[in-house]
Amino acid sequence: MAIQHAKAGQVIHVQPLAAKIASTKTYTLFKTEVMEAIRLVMPAGKKIAEHQAPGEITVQCLEGRVKFSVGQACHDLNAGDMLYLETGQPHALEAILDSSVLVTILLNKAS
């Protein structure tokens, strides 16, 4: 069965998952030719190794707390905190608490 993504103009709810966080997996909210939005769900202790995105990204902590590393800099993102990165900046994440994060990626396919 194909995963259902939101359609243009459809309301997407990104409120905290609260008690549902432990049973929710990471999923793509929508994806177009030029942009993708993902709800990243990370249990406490989960790490995502250093990697790069194919375009500029925004990262917003919706709930919990994550350690976000960019090069030598390390940032604690708490609920409501947001940052952005330029294309190709190496970064890594670690969930300090059970967390969900909204990641938006510009895919650099626009011409």
C-alpha positions as CSV (number, residue, x, y, z in Angstrom):
1,M,0.0,0.0,0.0
2,A,1.4,3.4,-1.0
3,I,2.0,5.9,1.8
4,Q,-0.5,8.8,1.7
5,H,1.1,12.2,1.5
6,A,-0.8,15.5,2.0
7,K,-2.1,17.2,-1.1
8,A,-1.6,20.9,-1.9
9,G,-4.0,23.0,0.2
10,Q,-4.7,20.2,2.7
11,V,-4.2,21.0,6.4
12,I,-1.3,19.1,8.1
13,H,-1.4,18.7,11.8
14,V,2.1,18.8,13.5
15,Q,1.0,19.2,17.1
16,P,3.1,17.2,19.6
17,L,2.5,13.5,19.6
18,A,2.7,13.3,23.4
19,A,1.8,9.7,24.5
20,K,1.7,8.5,20.9
21,I,5.4,9.4,20.3
22,A,6.6,5.9,21.3
23,S,4.3,4.2,18.7
24,T,4.8,6.7,15.8
25,K,7.5,6.2,13.2
26,T,9.1,8.9,11.0
27,Y,7.1,9.7,8.0
28,T,7.0,12.1,5.0
29,L,4.2,14.7,5.2
30,F,4.5,15.7,1.6
31,K,7.0,15.7,-1.3
32,T,7.0,17.7,-4.5
33,E,9.7,18.1,-7.2
34,V,11.3,20.9,-5.2
35,M,10.4,20.4,-1.5
36,E,10.0,17.6,1.0
37,A,8.7,17.8,4.6
38,I,9.3,15.0,7.0
39,R,8.2,14.4,10.6
40,L,11.3,12.8,12.2
41,V,10.4,10.8,15.3
42,M,13.3,9.9,17.5
43,P,13.3,8.0,20.8
44,A,15.7,9.2,23.5
45,G,19.2,8.0,22.7
46,K,18.7,7.6,19.0
47,K,21.5,9.0,16.9
48,I,21.6,10.0,13.2
49,A,25.1,9.9,12.0
50,E,26.6,12.9,10.2
51,H,25.2,13.4,6.7
52,Q,24.4,16.1,4.2
53,A,21.1,17.2,2.6
54,P,20.7,17.7,-1.1
55,G,19.4,21.2,-0.6
56,E,18.8,23.9,2.1
57,I,16.9,22.6,5.1
58,T,15.0,23.8,8.1
59,V,14.8,21.8,11.3
60,Q,12.2,22.6,13.9
61,C,11.9,20.7,17.2
62,L,8.2,20.1,17.8
63,E,8.6,18.3,21.1
64,G,11.3,16.8,23.2
65,R,15.0,17.8,22.9
66,V,17.6,17.0,20.4
67,K,21.3,17.7,20.1
68,F,22.0,19.1,16.6
69,S,25.7,19.1,15.5
70,V,26.9,21.3,12.6
71,G,30.6,20.9,12.1
72,Q,32.2,21.7,15.5
73,A,29.1,23.6,16.8
74,C,26.5,21.8,18.9
75,H,23.0,23.1,19.6
76,D,20.3,21.9,21.9
77,L,17.0,22.2,20.2
78,N,14.0,22.3,22.5
79,A,10.3,22.4,21.5
80,G,9.8,25.5,19.4
81,D,13.4,26.0,18.4
82,M,14.3,26.1,14.7
83,L,17.4,26.4,12.6
84,Y,18.3,26.2,8.9
85,L,21.3,25.0,7.0
86,E,22.7,25.7,3.6
87,T,23.0,23.0,1.0
88,G,25.5,20.3,1.8
89,Q,26.4,21.3,5.4
90,P,27.3,18.2,7.3
91,H,25.2,17.7,10.4
92,A,24.1,15.0,12.9
93,L,21.4,14.6,15.5
94,E,20.9,12.8,18.8
95,A,17.6,12.7,20.7
96,I,18.2,13.6,24.3
97,L,14.4,13.1,25.1
98,D,11.8,11.3,23.0
99,S,11.4,13.9,20.2
100,S,9.7,14.8,17.0
101,V,11.3,17.2,14.6
102,L,9.9,18.8,11.4
103,V,12.5,18.7,8.6
104,T,11.9,20.6,5.4
105,I,14.3,20.1,2.5
106,L,14.5,22.2,-0.7
107,L,15.5,19.7,-3.3
108,N,17.2,22.2,-5.7
109,K,15.3,20.9,-8.7
110,A,13.6,24.2,-9.5
111,S,14.9,25.9,-12.7
